Amino acid sequence: MSYRGRFAPSPTGRLHFGSLVAAVGSYLDARAHEGEWLVRIEDLDPPRTRPGAADQILADLEAYGFKWDGQVAWQSDRFDAYGEIVQRLAGAGAVRVCSCSRSALSRLPENVARSGDSGDELFHPLACLEAAAAPGRSLRLRVPDGPVTFADRSLGLQSINVAATVGDFVLQRRDGLFAYQLAVVVDDAAQGITDVVRGCDLLASTARQLLLQRALGLAPVRYMHLPLAVDERGLKLSKSGEAPAADGCDGERASRLVSVLEFLGQTPPPALLHASLDEVWEWARRHWRIDGFAGCAARTAPQVAC
């Protein structure tokens, strides 16, 4: 099967070091396999989308020398497709209606220790919380009990019991918006994605996406997860209000790209710090290796002087 990868940023802010790591890792892996690399803007959640962020992300990618294949895809153009898939799953008996509010679920003991990020999936029990029923209904995928096992290209064999850790997960929210897990599976299939390279913060999502692929009769995607970039306090950069934009060093993008390669366990020669962007990319494509970053331990993002 031909290799087709993608980078799918959410336009909730500027491109920072952590998102640059995901972009570089996915791009180099695609090019090393002589495959295609697509860009998809995951503007699925309007309340969290910042005006102008998507265009700025695309401009930053171009400034760094990324060259994607085909047209940029936008999830905001795909709501009809997501609705059709939800109806298809419902017709197959794979969906259940849920009346639980997020605030009620967050008070369950299983969820108290969670971060509270609006994108996190909260554990849902086998039965809805009748006492906490709220107006509106969400639609959830019925999840079978038992482990979901898959081979991650950098981490090896993984096993996650979605029923025990998350339970039936959301496909369409109470406000009518579609969930990330549904949209990413539908879009990966529509775009013919064969390989997903992304940060370790999405490792747990992989099992949910595999369950959806099975429910829809889709071929499974190959996955590889990269180390997560955090700040000095251990916070994921997307959650850190101090995460600098990746374009913060005009004329210094080549050295920042070298820092990303080092973060990913590559071994760029010191001379690349003074090379052009084209020279850095050429070296990176010829020397890409995935054994340098095996493991999901978070790593502190380097401070790149401007």
C-alpha positions as CSV (number, residue, x, y, z in Angstrom):
1,M,0.0,0.0,0.0
2,S,1.3,3.5,-0.9
3,Y,2.1,5.7,2.1
4,R,-0.1,8.6,2.7
5,G,0.4,10.7,5.9
6,R,-1.0,13.9,7.2
7,F,-0.6,16.8,9.6
8,A,-3.9,18.0,11.2
9,P,-3.6,21.0,13.4
10,S,-6.4,22.6,15.3
11,P,-6.6,26.4,14.8
12,T,-6.8,27.2,18.5
13,G,-3.6,29.2,18.4
14,R,-0.3,29.7,16.7
15,L,2.1,26.9,15.6
16,H,4.4,26.3,18.6
17,F,7.4,24.0,19.2
18,G,5.2,21.0,20.1
19,S,3.0,21.3,17.0
20,L,6.2,21.8,14.9
21,V,7.5,18.5,16.3
22,A,4.4,16.7,15.1
23,A,4.6,18.4,11.7
24,V,8.3,17.6,11.2
25,G,7.9,13.9,12.3
26,S,4.9,13.2,10.1
27,Y,6.5,15.1,7.1
28,L,9.8,13.3,7.3
29,D,8.3,9.9,7.8
30,A,6.1,10.4,4.7
31,R,9.0,11.6,2.6
32,A,11.3,8.9,3.8
33,H,8.7,6.4,2.5
34,E,8.4,8.3,-0.8
35,G,4.8,8.9,0.2
36,E,2.3,11.8,0.2
37,W,1.9,14.3,3.0
38,L,-1.5,16.1,3.4
39,V,-2.6,19.0,5.6
40,R,-6.0,19.1,7.2
41,I,-7.3,21.9,9.4
42,E,-9.3,20.5,12.2
43,D,-11.6,23.4,12.8
44,L,-14.3,21.2,14.2
45,D,-15.1,23.1,17.3
46,P,-16.1,26.8,16.5
47,P,-16.0,28.0,20.1
48,R,-12.4,27.0,20.4
49,T,-11.3,28.2,17.0
50,R,-9.4,31.5,16.9
51,P,-10.0,33.8,13.9
52,G,-7.0,33.9,11.6
53,A,-5.2,31.0,13.4
54,A,-5.6,28.5,10.5
55,D,-4.2,30.9,7.9
56,Q,-1.3,31.8,10.1
57,I,-0.5,28.1,10.7
58,L,-0.4,27.5,7.0
59,A,1.8,30.5,6.5
60,D,4.2,29.3,9.1
61,L,4.4,25.8,7.6
62,E,5.2,27.4,4.2
63,A,7.8,29.6,5.9
64,Y,9.5,26.6,7.3
65,G,9.7,24.9,3.9
66,F,6.9,22.3,4.2
67,K,5.4,21.2,0.9
68,W,2.1,19.4,1.1
69,D,0.4,17.4,-1.5
70,G,-3.0,18.4,-2.8
71,Q,-5.4,20.9,-1.4
72,V,-5.7,21.7,2.3
73,A,-8.8,20.0,3.8
74,W,-11.1,21.8,6.3
75,Q,-13.3,19.8,8.7
76,S,-15.8,22.7,8.8
77,D,-16.7,21.7,5.2
78,R,-17.4,18.1,6.3
79,F,-20.4,18.3,8.8
80,D,-22.8,16.6,6.3
81,A,-20.5,13.7,5.9
82,Y,-20.1,13.3,9.7
83,G,-23.9,13.3,10.1
84,E,-24.4,10.6,7.5
85,I,-21.9,8.4,9.3
86,V,-23.6,8.9,12.7
87,Q,-26.9,7.9,11.1
88,R,-25.2,4.8,9.5
89,L,-23.9,3.7,12.9
90,A,-27.2,4.4,14.6
91,G,-29.0,2.3,12.0
92,A,-26.6,-0.6,12.8
93,G,-27.4,-0.3,16.5
94,A,-23.9,0.9,17.4
95,V,-25.1,4.2,18.9
96,R,-26.8,5.0,22.2
97,V,-28.4,8.2,23.3
98,C,-26.9,9.8,26.5
99,S,-28.4,12.5,28.7
100,C,-25.3,13.0,31.0
101,S,-23.8,16.5,31.2
102,R,-20.0,16.9,31.1
103,S,-20.1,18.6,34.5
104,A,-21.9,15.7,36.1
105,L,-19.5,13.2,34.6
106,S,-16.5,15.3,35.8
107,R,-17.7,14.7,39.4
108,L,-17.4,10.9,39.2
109,P,-14.4,9.5,41.1
110,E,-12.9,8.2,37.9
111,N,-12.8,11.7,36.5
112,V,-11.8,13.8,39.4
113,A,-8.1,13.4,38.8
114,R,-8.3,14.3,35.1
115,S,-6.9,17.5,33.7
116,G,-10.2,19.1,32.8
117,D,-9.1,20.1,29.3
118,S,-12.2,20.5,27.1
119,G,-10.8,18.1,24.6
120,D,-10.3,15.2,27.1
121,E,-12.7,12.3,27.0
122,L,-14.3,11.7,30.4
123,F,-15.1,8.2,31.7
124,H,-18.7,7.3,31.2
125,P,-20.3,4.5,33.3
126,L,-22.3,1.6,31.7
127,A,-25.5,3.4,32.7
128,C,-26.3,7.1,32.3
129,L,-26.4,9.3,35.4
130,E,-30.2,9.6,35.6
131,A,-30.1,12.0,38.5
132,A,-27.8,14.3,36.4
133,A,-29.8,14.3,33.2
134,A,-29.7,17.6,31.4
135,P,-31.4,19.1,28.4
136,G,-30.1,17.9,25.1
137,R,-28.7,14.5,24.2
138,S,-25.3,13.3,23.0
139,L,-24.7,10.3,20.8
140,R,-22.1,7.7,21.9
141,L,-20.6,4.7,20.3
142,R,-21.4,1.5,22.1
143,V,-18.0,0.1,23.2
144,P,-17.4,-3.6,23.6
145,D,-15.6,-4.8,26.7
146,G,-12.0,-6.1,26.3
147,P,-8.7,-4.8,25.2
148,V,-8.0,-3.1,21.9
149,T,-4.5,-4.2,20.8
150,F,-2.4,-2.5,18.1
151,A,1.3,-2.3,17.1
152,D,2.6,1.2,17.4
153,R,5.6,1.7,15.1
154,S,7.7,3.4,17.7
155,L,6.3,2.1,21.0
156,G,5.6,-1.5,20.1
157,L,2.5,-3.5,21.1
158,Q,-0.2,-1.5,22.9
159,S,-3.3,-2.7,24.6
160,I,-6.1,-0.4,25.9
161,N,-9.5,-1.3,27.3
162,V,-11.7,1.5,26.1
163,A,-14.7,0.2,28.0
164,A,-12.8,0.3,31.3
165,T,-10.9,3.6,30.8
166,V,-13.5,5.7,28.9
167,G,-16.6,3.7,28.2
168,D,-19.1,4.6,25.5
169,F,-17.5,7.7,23.9
170,V,-19.1,10.7,22.2
171,L,-19.7,10.9,18.5
172,Q,-22.0,13.9,18.5
173,R,-22.2,16.3,21.4
174,R,-25.3,17.7,23.2
175,D,-24.8,21.0,21.3
176,G,-24.9,19.2,18.0
177,L,-21.2,19.5,17.2
178,F,-19.4,16.3,16.1
179,A,-16.6,14.8,18.2
180,Y,-13.0,14.7,17.3
181,Q,-12.8,10.9,17.4
182,L,-15.6,10.6,14.8
183,A,-14.3,13.3,12.5
184,V,-10.7,12.1,12.4
185,V,-11.7,8.6,11.5
186,V,-14.1,9.7,8.8
187,D,-11.6,12.2,7.3
188,D,-8.6,9.8,7.4
189,A,-10.7,7.2,5.5
190,A,-11.9,9.8,3.0
191,Q,-8.4,11.0,2.3
192,G,-6.9,7.5,2.1
193,I,-4.6,8.1,5.0
194,T,-2.4,5.0,5.7
195,D,-0.1,6.3,8.4
196,V,-0.7,8.7,11.3
197,V,2.3,10.2,13.0
198,R,1.4,12.4,16.0
199,G,2.2,13.2,19.6
200,C,1.9,10.8,22.5
201,D,-0.9,12.8,24.0
202,L,-3.1,11.1,21.4
203,L,-2.0,7.6,22.1
204,A,-5.1,6.8,24.2
205,S,-7.3,8.1,21.3
206,T,-5.9,5.4,19.0
207,A,-7.9,2.6,20.6
208,R,-11.1,4.6,20.2
209,Q,-10.3,5.4,16.6
210,L,-9.6,1.7,15.9
211,L,-13.0,0.7,17.3
212,L,-14.7,3.2,15.1
213,Q,-12.7,1.9,12.1
214,R,-14.0,-1.6,12.9
215,A,-17.5,-0.4,13.3
216,L,-17.4,1.2,9.9
217,G,-15.7,-1.6,8.2
218,L,-12.6,0.5,7.4
219,A,-9.0,-0.7,7.0
220,P,-7.0,0.1,10.1
221,V,-4.5,2.9,9.9
222,R,-0.8,2.4,11.0
223,Y,0.1,4.6,14.0
224,M,3.4,6.1,15.3
225,H,3.5,8.4,18.4
226,L,6.2,11.0,19.1
227,P,7.5,12.3,22.4
228,L,5.4,15.1,23.9
229,A,6.9,18.6,24.2
230,V,6.3,20.2,27.6
231,D,7.4,23.4,29.3
232,E,9.6,23.6,32.4
233,R,6.6,23.0,34.6
234,G,5.8,19.8,32.7
235,L,2.7,21.3,31.0
236,K,1.9,20.3,27.4
237,L,2.8,23.3,25.3
238,S,-0.8,23.7,23.9
239,K,-2.0,24.2,27.5
240,S,0.8,26.6,28.4
241,G,0.0,30.2,28.1
242,E,3.7,30.9,27.7
243,A,4.4,28.7,24.7
244,P,6.0,30.9,22.1
245,A,4.9,30.9,18.5
246,A,7.1,28.8,16.2
247,D,7.6,31.8,14.0
248,G,9.2,33.9,16.8
249,C,12.6,33.9,15.2
250,D,12.6,35.5,11.8
251,G,15.7,34.3,9.9
252,E,16.3,31.6,12.5
253,R,13.9,28.9,11.3
254,A,16.8,26.6,10.2
255,S,18.2,26.5,13.7
256,R,14.8,25.9,15.2
257,L,14.3,23.1,12.8
258,V,17.6,21.6,13.9
259,S,16.3,21.8,17.5
260,V,13.2,19.8,16.5
261,L,15.4,17.1,14.9
262,E,17.5,16.9,18.1
263,F,14.3,16.6,20.1
264,L,13.2,13.7,17.9
265,G,16.5,11.9,18.6
266,Q,18.1,12.6,15.2
267,T,21.8,13.5,15.1
268,P,22.2,16.6,13.0
269,P,25.8,17.7,12.6
270,P,26.7,21.0,14.3
271,A,27.3,22.6,10.8
272,L,23.6,22.5,10.2
273,L,23.0,25.2,12.7
274,H,24.5,27.6,10.1
275,A,22.9,25.9,7.1
276,S,19.9,27.0,5.0
277,L,16.5,25.6,5.4
278,D,16.8,23.6,2.2
279,E,20.1,22.1,3.4
280,V,18.5,21.1,6.8
281,W,15.6,19.5,5.1
282,E,17.8,17.6,2.7
283,W,19.9,16.2,5.5
284,A,16.8,15.3,7.6
285,R,15.1,13.4,4.7
286,R,18.2,11.4,4.0
287,H,18.9,10.5,7.7
288,W,15.4,10.0,9.1
289,R,15.3,7.3,11.7
290,I,12.6,6.4,14.3
291,D,14.7,4.5,16.8
292,G,15.9,7.7,18.5
293,F,12.6,8.7,20.1
294,A,11.0,5.4,21.1
295,G,9.0,5.8,24.3
296,C,6.3,8.3,25.4
297,A,8.2,10.1,28.1
298,A,7.5,13.8,27.8
299,R,10.5,16.0,27.0
300,T,11.1,19.6,27.8
301,A,11.1,21.8,24.7
302,P,14.4,23.7,24.2
303,Q,14.6,27.4,24.5
304,V,15.6,28.7,21.1
305,A,17.2,32.1,21.3
306,C,16.0,34.7,18.8
